[in-house]
Amino acid sequence: MNFSLTDNQIMIRDSVRDFAEKELLPHYKHWDRSGDWLTKDYMQKIVDMGLLRLRLPEKFGGQGYSFVDCGIVCEEIGRADHQIRYIVSNAIHIGEMAHAMHPDLQDEWIPRIANGEMMSLAFTEPRGGADAGNIVTKAVRDGDDWVLNGEKTSITFTGVSKVVFVSARTGGPGPRGLSFFLVPTDTPGLKMVNFERMGQKLDRGGSFFFDNVRIPARNMIGKENEGFIWAMTIIGYNRNFVPLACIGAAQKSLEETTEYLKQRKIMGKSATQWQGVAQELAICATQLESARMLCYKALSLKDMDMRHDAESSMAKWWGVKVANDTLATCMRLNGHYGWAKDLPHEQRLRDCLGMESADGPREVHLGIIARDIVGKQFAPF
Ligand SMILES: Cc1cc2nc3c(=O)[nH]c(=O)nc-3n(C[C@H](O)[C@H](O)[C@H](O)COP(=O)(O)OP(=O)(O)OC[C@H]3O[C@@H](n4cnc5c(N)ncnc54)[C@H](O)[C@@H]3O)c2cc1C
């Protein structure tokens, strides 16, 4: 058992932190308030930093990062701008999907995504996202094409993505009747409509409507009716990137709040000399560290190709919860300043609260953990 980062991982952490502090953090508020999309120059910095090539195949300039390495990147990005993590982790997923993509699709889309064109992943439907195996969006084979009809909702990067990876029913009921498709967003019949979300403003939520959207058969990712396996592979490890970015955001707020409280005088002494205040900071630090360890343990299991579903579920629900608890505590300890929009704590909390639902709500994860503990008596799947 070794809890230390390797020299290479320390270098990754330090270089991404340095980049994120200098290039991302100063703009965090702007993207939230303005509604602007990233400028070309801004995206180019993310591209040049290699953040969209972490796990691409070598021939597309992939950097061979392990899942733990990618987790470190997500945590560091989360410290500076939680919204950017989605861009980075989506690009990680393309690396996982690449080997199941038709070579022509690989050649066309991987360089585009690695160079900053956005992609969306669309599983959730209006009837519910937690039950991802029972979607109703349909794909029907018609000669050399597939024709898609249905609706996806709460999809990140609606309106700015150039391509969407979408799950659709190609077979019987349940998870074994699903396939996964690559659909360019300018395909006739595909419409994107944005709706306003409380946080993650840059990442633009909305709905995708598929009205007889026709795509070539080669646009299927992997094999027919095996789409759920793909979805679960991606969602499985992503359940650690999501909390790590929240933990990064909360850690940053905790550090800023600690510095503020050291200076703040409360009834003649520093706020941190009051035991009640210092212990609140200690509780937050303990909870964040415990959650961080869960995430990295699950990611290292993934790196070793070992089962990590229960561990990832523990990391997901606990990591997001303690990050949000920490952010709320930081807001409270900053007094009325914490409530003001000048400080970043409220934005971080708005951004991270959405992560309670994204990649599965807590009840789903408790169910996965319970199945691991109790066995099939709890859930027969
Ligand atoms: C910021 C953000 C970004 C997102 N980005 C994407 C994206 O890019 N692509 C995408 O496909 N989706 C995305 N989503 C949607 C997300 O995946 C869904 O919100 C999630 O899967 C839950 O689905 P739902 O919201 O429809 O809730 P439902 O499935 O309707 O569940 C509602 C509530 O019921 C309870 N519940 C659900 N299942 C169970 C259960 N098994 N046992 C007990 N209680 C249960 C939970 O409290 C849950 O919150 C995003 C969501 C957010 C908030």
The ligand as an SDF file (V2000), in Angstrom:
LIG
                    3D

 53 58  0  0  0  0  0  0  0  0999 V2000
  -24.9830   19.6400  -14.1080 C   0  0  0  0  0  0  0  0  0  0  0  0
  -25.5190   18.4190  -14.7710 C   0  0  0  0  0  0  0  0  0  0  0  0
  -24.9330   17.9620  -15.9380 C   0  0  0  0  0  0  0  0  0  0  0  0
  -25.4650   16.8390  -16.5950 C   0  0  0  0  0  0  0  0  0  0  0  0
  -24.8870   16.4350  -17.7750 N   0  0  0  0  0  0  0  0  0  0  0  0
  -25.4030   15.3500  -18.4230 C   0  0  0  0  0  0  0  0  0  0  0  0
  -24.8670   14.9360  -19.6990 C   0  0  0  0  0  0  0  0  0  0  0  0
  -23.9340   15.5480  -20.2470 O   0  0  0  0  0  0  0  0  0  0  0  0
  -25.4060   13.8440  -20.2970 N   0  0  0  0  0  0  0  0  0  0  0  0
  -26.4430   13.1390  -19.7460 C   0  0  0  0  0  0  0  0  0  0  0  0
  -26.8720   12.1560  -20.3390 O   0  0  0  0  0  0  0  0  0  0  0  0
  -26.9950   13.5320  -18.5690 N   0  0  0  0  0  0  0  0  0  0  0  0
  -26.5100   14.6180  -17.8950 C   0  0  0  0  0  0  0  0  0  0  0  0
  -27.0750   15.0310  -16.7100 N   0  0  0  0  0  0  0  0  0  0  0  0
  -28.2420   14.3360  -16.1880 C   0  0  0  0  0  0  0  0  0  0  0  0
  -27.9150   13.3780  -15.0630 C   0  0  0  0  0  0  0  0  0  0  0  0
  -27.2040   12.2720  -15.5480 O   0  0  0  0  0  0  0  0  0  0  0  0
  -29.2510   12.9840  -14.4070 C   0  0  0  0  0  0  0  0  0  0  0  0
  -29.6810   14.1100  -13.6750 O   0  0  0  0  0  0  0  0  0  0  0  0
  -29.1330   11.7890  -13.5060 C   0  0  0  0  0  0  0  0  0  0  0  0
  -28.8610   10.6300  -14.2310 O   0  0  0  0  0  0  0  0  0  0  0  0
  -30.4400   11.5840  -12.7290 C   0  0  0  0  0  0  0  0  0  0  0  0
  -31.5310   11.5260  -13.6070 O   0  0  0  0  0  0  0  0  0  0  0  0
  -32.7760   12.5020  -13.3700 P   0  0  0  0  0  0  0  0  0  0  0  0
  -32.2810   13.8530  -13.0530 O   0  0  0  0  0  0  0  0  0  0  0  0
  -33.6930   12.3400  -14.5140 O   0  0  0  0  0  0  0  0  0  0  0  0
  -33.4610   11.9620  -12.0470 O   0  0  0  0  0  0  0  0  0  0  0  0
  -34.4940   10.7500  -11.9040 P   0  0  0  0  0  0  0  0  0  0  0  0
  -33.9700    9.5540  -12.5800 O   0  0  0  0  0  0  0  0  0  0  0  0
  -35.8520   11.2150  -12.2680 O   0  0  0  0  0  0  0  0  0  0  0  0
  -34.4430   10.5690  -10.3310 O   0  0  0  0  0  0  0  0  0  0  0  0
  -34.9980   11.6080   -9.4830 C   0  0  0  0  0  0  0  0  0  0  0  0
  -34.6420   11.2900   -8.0520 C   0  0  0  0  0  0  0  0  0  0  0  0
  -35.2200   10.0310   -7.6660 O   0  0  0  0  0  0  0  0  0  0  0  0
  -34.3440    9.3630   -6.7660 C   0  0  0  0  0  0  0  0  0  0  0  0
  -33.9580    8.0630   -7.3600 N   0  0  0  0  0  0  0  0  0  0  0  0
  -33.6120    7.8160   -8.6450 C   0  0  0  0  0  0  0  0  0  0  0  0
  -33.2590    6.5210   -8.8020 N   0  0  0  0  0  0  0  0  0  0  0  0
  -33.4090    5.9440   -7.6030 C   0  0  0  0  0  0  0  0  0  0  0  0
  -33.2210    4.6070   -7.0970 C   0  0  0  0  0  0  0  0  0  0  0  0
  -32.7850    3.6210   -7.9050 N   0  0  0  0  0  0  0  0  0  0  0  0
  -33.4650    4.3760   -5.7770 N   0  0  0  0  0  0  0  0  0  0  0  0
  -33.8980    5.3510   -4.9580 C   0  0  0  0  0  0  0  0  0  0  0  0
  -34.0890    6.6380   -5.3700 N   0  0  0  0  0  0  0  0  0  0  0  0
  -33.8630    6.9110   -6.6640 C   0  0  0  0  0  0  0  0  0  0  0  0
  -33.1330   10.2840   -6.5700 C   0  0  0  0  0  0  0  0  0  0  0  0
  -33.3500   11.1130   -5.4460 O   0  0  0  0  0  0  0  0  0  0  0  0
  -33.1430   11.1280   -7.8150 C   0  0  0  0  0  0  0  0  0  0  0  0
  -32.4930   12.3550   -7.6320 O   0  0  0  0  0  0  0  0  0  0  0  0
  -26.5750   16.1490  -16.0510 C   0  0  0  0  0  0  0  0  0  0  0  0
  -27.1530   16.6010  -14.8530 C   0  0  0  0  0  0  0  0  0  0  0  0
  -26.6630   17.7290  -14.2350 C   0  0  0  0  0  0  0  0  0  0  0  0
  -27.3280   18.2090  -12.9790 C   0  0  0  0  0  0  0  0  0  0  0  0
  1  2  1  0
  2  3  1  0
  2 52  2  0
  3  4  2  0
  4  5  1  0
  4 50  1  0
  5  6  2  0
  6  7  1  0
  6 13  1  0
  7  8  2  0
  7  9  1  0
  9 10  1  0
 10 11  2  0
 10 12  1  0
 12 13  2  0
 13 14  1  0
 14 15  1  0
 14 50  1  0
 15 16  1  0
 16 17  1  0
 16 18  1  0
 18 19  1  0
 18 20  1  0
 20 21  1  0
 20 22  1  0
 22 23  1  0
 23 24  1  0
 24 25  2  0
 24 26  1  0
 24 27  1  0
 27 28  1  0
 28 29  2  0
 28 30  1  0
 28 31  1  0
 31 32  1  0
 32 33  1  0
 33 34  1  0
 33 48  1  0
 34 35  1  0
 35 36  1  0
 35 46  1  0
 36 37  1  0
 36 45  1  0
 37 38  2  0
 38 39  1  0
 39 40  1  0
 39 45  2  0
 40 41  1  0
 40 42  2  0
 42 43  1  0
 43 44  2  0
 44 45  1  0
 46 47  1  0
 46 48  1  0
 48 49  1  0
 50 51  2  0
 51 52  1  0
 52 53  1  0
M  END
$$$$
